[in-house]
Amino acid sequence: KMRDAALDRDFPADDFTPLQVELGSFASVRAFCKDLERSKLNRPIDRLICNAAVYQPGEAPAWSADGHEMTLQVNYLSHFLMASLLLPGMAKSADPRVILAGGASAEESVEVYPRADLGALQGLKLGAKNPISMVDGYNFDGAKAYKDSKLCLAMLSHTLHQNYHKQTGIAFSTVYPGAIADSAMLAGKPPLDTSAKLPSFVKAMVEFELNAMRRIGFGQDMHANGLTGEAEAVS
């Protein structure tokens, strides 16, 4: 997929090296980090961008090879592990940065339910393994599991920067790229060609983003194509 995407965007083949990793497996993450260590030829990594995510709003949780709820492992735990394994090498770079893709759902001002809420982290305290599917220890809610995982990433970014920035020089941050409803994250979900088929939280998120952008004056002629996430702004 990476090769196809690079070719589609005319990236020179010599400028990148695709390496495979399955975030639903800690063993795969560890193998990826070892492969990366070999392929970088003693050059320090200066950027780590953790953007991969899954959204599984079904009624029953899916479980990873390690026994964790899949959303939690793919979106959070495996990124945590990857960053931990790569930090020592990244500290040797002149300007190292770790960017974790978060979500607006972690912000208190976003009125889109269910809300992200980690509670007292009871699920994590109990090991977060089958049958414990949620960080707060309550029953599984796929949409909330996704939002909780993004809130976990935001908290992780803050904690890592607070505890490791001064001693390693690594800048840790979290960003929200916006609601892109036709992204691969929603692969296998209902088609997104009309607003009626969009997941309700995505429709609400797109509406929230457009309204927020209008409030700050980012473009006066702004619309969404049937709320497919293809927001267009004309400055």
N, C-alpha and C positions, 0 to 999 in steps of 0.2 A: 504493500500500500504506500509506503514511504517513497519507494522508487517511482511509482506511478504518479504520485503527487508532485514529486520533484520534476519529473519530465514534463508534466502538464504546465508547470510554472517556469520551465526553461532553466532550472538550476543545473550548473555544470556537474557532471557525474563525479568529478574529482574533488568537489567541495563538500561532500557529505559521505558518511558511512552508516548505512542502516543496520541496526542491531535489534534483534527480536527480544521481547520480554512479555511475559504473561503476568499481569499484576494480581491475578487470582491465585498466585502461587509464590510463596516466599522463596522457595528453592529457585524459581525462575528469576526472581529479582536478584538474588545473590549471584547466580550464574551470569546475569546481564552485567552486573558491576565488575565481575572478573573479566568478562569479554571486553568491556569498555577500558579497563586498566591496560589490557594487552594492546588494544587497537589505537590508543591515544599516543603510543610511542614516547612515553615519558614526558609528554606535555601536560601541564596542569589544566584541569577543566575550569573555565571561568564562568560558565553559566549552566545552571540546572533549572529547567522549566518543567514543573510537574503539572500537566494539563489533562491527562487521561482521566476519564470518569465514566461511570455507568449510571443509568437511571432505570430502576426496576420497580414500577408502581404496582406490581401484582399483589394479590392477597396473601401469598405465601412467600417466605424468604427463600432465596437461592443460597447455597453454601459453597464456600471456596474449598480448594483442596486441603486447606489448613483448618477447616472447620469454622471459619468466621462467616458472618453474613456478607454476601458478595459486595454490596455497595460499600460497606465499611472497609473491607480489605482493599478493594481496587482504588477507591477514592481517597483513602486516608492511610491505613496501616502500611500498605506497600510503599507509598510515597515517603512515609516516615522512615521506613527501613532503608529505602534507597538513599535518601538524604544522609542518614546516619553513616552508611557505608562509604559515601563519596566525600564527606566533609573533610577528612584528613588530607586528601589529595587536593581538594579545592583550595584549602588554606594556603597552598604554595603559589596560587595565581596572584597576579598584581591587583586585580579588581574583581574578586569572585562575588557572584550573586546567586541566590536561590529564590526562585519565584514560584509560589504555589497558587494555582488557579482556584480562587474561592467563589463566592456567590453572594448576590445581594440579599438572598434569603437569610443570611446571618445577621443582617442589620435590623435593629428594633423598629425602624421606621417603615419597613416593608409590610403592608397589610395583606399578605398572601398566606392562606392557611393550607395545610397545617404549618405552624411556626416551628422553626428550629429551636430545640430545647433539650439540652443535655442533662437536665435535672442535677442529681448529685453524682452522676457518672456511675450509677449502680451497676449498669450492664458491664462496663469496663472492669469495675472492681471484682465482678464475678467471673471475669475471664473472657467475656464477649464471644463465647463459643457455643455452637449448637447445643441446646435450643435457645440460647440467649441471643436475640437478633438485634436489639436496639441498645444504643449507648446508655440511655436512661433506664434500661431494664424493663420497660413496658412492652406491650404487644407490638408486633411488627406493623409498620406503616411505611410503605415503599417511598412515597413522596417525602415523608418526614425523614426517613433514613438518608435520602440524598442530601437534604438540607442540613441535617446533623453532621454529615461527613464534611460538608463545606465549612460549617462552623468550626469543626475540629481542625481543619487546615488553617483557618484564620488564627485560632488560638495557638497552634503549633508554630506558625510563622512568628507571632509575637514572642512566644517563649524562647525560641531559638535565637532570635535577634537579641533579646534581653540577656541571655545567658552566654552566648558564644560569639557575638559580633566583635567585642573588644579583643578577645584573645585569639580569634582566627582571622579577623578582617573581612569576614563574609557578611554581606548585607542580605538579610532575609526580608521578603515582602510577600504580600498576597494581593492579587488583582482580581477584578471581576470583569470578564470580557464581554458581558452582555448576553441576553437570551437569543441564541441562534437556533431556532426551532427545527431547522432542517439539517442539523448537524448529525454526525454519526452516532452521537450519544443516544439518540432516539431511534436508532436502527431497530427494525423489528416491531416498532410500535405502529399504531394506526397511521395511515398516510396523512401528510400535513398540507394537502393542497387546498383545504378550505378551513376557515376559522372554526367551523363546527367540529372538525376532527382533531383540533389541537387539544392537548391536555390542558385542563382548566388553569393549572398553576402557570403554564407557559403563556397563555393568553393574558392572564393577570399581570405577569411579569413584563410582557411587552408593553402593555398599557401603562404600567408604572414607569417604565423607562422613557417612553415617549412623553408622558406628562412631565417627568422630571427634567428632560432635555428642553421642553418648551418653557418651563419655569425659569431656566437659567439663560434662555434666549439663544439656544443653539439651533439656529435656523428658524425661519418663519414659515417655510413651506415644507411641512414634515408630515409624512403619512406612513402607514404600514400596509403592505399588500395583503389584505385579508388576514392580517395578524399572522403571517407565516414567519415572522421574525426578520423579514427583509425590510427593515426600517430604512427610510431614505431621508436624508437631510440636505437641504439646499441653503447654503449660507449667503 
